[in-house]
Amino acid sequence: MLFENVQINPGELPEIEKVEFQKLESDYLWMRLTAWGLFFLIAAGVLVVISLTGGVALWKLLLPWLVLLLGVLFVELRGFRIKGYALRENDISYKSGLLFFTMTSIPLNRLQHCEVSQGPLGRLFDLASVKIYTAGGSTSDLSIGGLKKEAAHRLRDHITRLSAQYE
């Protein structure tokens, strides 16, 4: 058996950045903003109670809260445009992040299983997530949120069919 380990020129590698990434549903942005809105509404209620019982001026508590709220809105609105996924014949990739950009690619021959999940807000907005697992972990290696429920099931089925070719 002849062993070869040919050197590859890095300049000839295909560029994942040139792949056209699919955007997520715009309802996903509204779902995330709704979740954050509920969180900040509860936090505002807690701050009001603290202000009334602790004798602290309400504006001193709400000013940092408001700054945090505006920061979250900025990151969500700007970061949403970056999120997307790309399915190729041998792998699936997902990119996200405004402050901390990440791009994850999983070769389909490493896929162990794939599932569709949908939380309470997801059901309200008819959105689901596709979670992709590889061997060796108890959490998903890749999660693509913001897909219509039917599209998420179609994507899961397609990924499962493609990965079955490697068994």
N, C-alpha and C positions, 0 to 999 in steps of 0.2 A: 504494500500500500504506500503510495507516494503522498507525502504531506507537503502541501504548499500553503504559504501565507504571503500572498502577493500584496505589496504596498498599494494603497489607494491614495490618489491625489485629492486632497481636501477641496480643491477648486472644482472638481468634477462631481461632487456630491449633489444630489437633488436638493432644492431649497424648499422646505416646508412652508416658508412664508409666501411662496408663490401659489400655494394651494388656495382655492376659494373656500372660505369658511362659511358655513350656514349660520345665519343669524338666529337668535332665539326669538320666541314669540314676544310681541310687545306687551301682552298681558302679564308676562313674567316680571317685567319691571313694575307694573302696578301691584302685583302680588307681593313683591319684596317691599315696596313702599308701604303697602297696607300692614305687613308684618312689623316693619319699623315704626309705623304710626301707632299701632297698638302698644308696642313696647314703650314709646315715648309718652303716650297718654297715661299709661299706668305709672311710669316714673314721675310724671308731673303731679299726679294725684298723691303719690308718696311724698313728694317735696312740699306740697301744700299742707299735708298733715304734719310734717316735720316743722314747717314754719309756724303753724298755729299752736302746736304743743311745745315747741322749743324756744319760742320767742325770737327766732331768727328772722330777719327781714326777707320776705319772699323773693325780692329781686336779686338778693345775694345768692339764693339757691337756683333761681331760674336762669340767670345769666350764663353760667357754665353749661347748663342744660341746653339752652338755645344755641350756643356755639357748637356743642356736640351735634345737635340736630342738623344744623346747617352743614357741618362737615360730612355727616352721613348722607344727606341729600346730594351733596356735590359728588361724593365718591360713587354712590349708586347711579346717578344720572350719567356721569361721564364714563364710568366703568362698564355700564351695560352695553355700550356700543362696541366694546372690545371683545365681549364674550361671543364665542361661536364654536362650532365643531365641524370637523371634516372627516368624512369616511372615504377611505381609499381601499383598494382591493386587498391590501395586506395589513392595514392598521387603521386605527381611529385616533383622532387628535382632538384636544379641547384646549382652548386658550381663554384666559380671563385675567383680570387684575389691572387696576389703575396704578396703585402705589407699589404693589408687588406683582409684577407680571409673571404669569406661569403659562407654559405650554406643555401639555402632557400628551404623549403618544404611546399607545399600547398596541404591540403587534398582535394580530388576531390569533396567531398560533400559541400565544401565552394565555389566552382567555380561558378561565375556568368556568365561570357562569355569568349570566347577565339577567338583571331583573328590572321591572318597572315598579316604581313606588309613587304614592300620591298621598300627601298629607291633607289636613282639613282645609287649609287655604288653597291648596292645589285643586281639591274637589270643587271649591267655590269658583275658581277661575278656569276649571276644566284643563288643568296643566298637570304634567307628571314628569318624573325624572327617570332616566335610564342609568342604572348603576352597573358598572363593569368590574368584575373581580378577576384577579389573577391568582395563581397558587401562592400559598404562604402567608396569607393575611386574613384577618377577620372583618376588616372594613373594605369598602369599595376602593379600588385604585383610581377609578374615574367615575365621576357623576356628572351627567349632563342634564341640568334642570331646564325648565322653561319650554318644554315641548308639549304640544297638544296631546291629549291622552292617546288618541288613535295613532298619531305619528310616533309616539314613544313605543307603542306596541309593535308597529311596523319596523322601526329601527332595531328594537331588540330581536325580533324574528330574523331580520336580515343579517345582523351581526352574528347571531347563533348559527345561521346557515353557512356564512362565510368561514367561521371558525371551525365548523365541523369538517371542512376540507382538509384540515391539518391533523386529524386524528388517525 
